[in-house]
Amino acid sequence: MRIIAVSGSPRVEGVTNSILLDILEKGAEKGHFGKVVVLNRLELHGCQACGYCRKEGDKCAVDDKISALIEELPDSDMVLIGSPVYMGNVSAQLKMFIDRLYCLKDAQRKPRLKPKRALLVFSQGAPDKAYYKDMMSQVKKTLDGYNLLVEDIIVATGPDYKNDPEVKEKVEHFCSTF
């Protein structure tokens, strides 16, 4: 199985990336190939709303590392998407990636991507895991619309996620399915 983890966190050693790496490690123990793409390390450009992808097929007119990453999605079996919660939303880096998924729908707004298993990982400072539930539900709905079918949402509060039984259980459960 091929797993792509997309991290919207600018902190390479942060909670979001750590959880994504934990999941990929567990996958590697089972013989699966995975990689983390840290969006903050890439030169990023936003969607230009030019309509090229609707007229010319499934390619984005913007030639950058996000385009290359999007081109890898069809060959993946699973996509992990993580972000810290900043100002009640995903990071700017992840928002840019999500906007660029626009090229994965045709002119009739049908997804071009075959269904993929997906998982959302959020880290936040707010101690109430449900505090940003509406935002997380909207991100899930958006990704589901592109056939990135979100099976679960993991929310870590604070830096000590490894001692959070709910996070640990969700990671273990998700990893038991592959």
PyMOL commands that set and color helices and strands:
alter all, ss='L'
color gray80, all
select helices_A, chain A and resi 15-29+39-41+52-56+65-75+92-104+133-144+161-163+165-175
alter helices_A, ss='H'
color red, helices_A
select strands_A, chain A and resi 2-7+33-38+78-84+116-124+148-157
alter strands_A, ss='S'
color yellow, strands_A
deselect
rebuild
show_as cartoon
